[in-house]
Amino acid sequence: MALSFPTAPLVAGWPTLSAARARLADVLNHPAFAAERRHKAGELMGTATDPQQVSRWAALALRESEQWEDATLAREEAQPGPPAHPAYPH
């Protein structure tokens, strides 16, 4: 399930640094990102002082996680055999 966060500035401006860090941490809590990568990102977040930059990182991470999900779904659909979740008539 992809998370959806706004990537454009908010009406009242960019989020605070703590909100941007929390958003990025949420996005990075996705199977597309290995623990080592989350750790490195956490170190960068700790030193970052620009909420706009952290928000841009969150947008890029969100895009990457969506691409990962699309690729994973395509691989699963390409596997032979019955689907893992058959479409049941309602």
Stockholm file with secondary structure:
# STOCKHOLM 1.0

chainA/1-90         MALSFPTAPLVAGWPTLSAARARLADVLNHPAFAAERRHKAGELMGTATDPQQVSRWAALALRESEQWEDATLAREEAQPGPPAHPAYPH
#=GR chainA/1-90 SS CCCCCCCSCBTTBSCCHHHHHHHHHHHHSSTTSCHHHHHHHHHHHHHCCCHHHHHHHHHHHHHHHHHHHHHHHHHHHHSSSSCSSCCCCC
#=GC SS_cons        CCCCCCCSCBTTBSCCHHHHHHHHHHHHSSTTSCHHHHHHHHHHHHHCCCHHHHHHHHHHHHHHHHHHHHHHHHHHHHSSSSCSSCCCCC
//
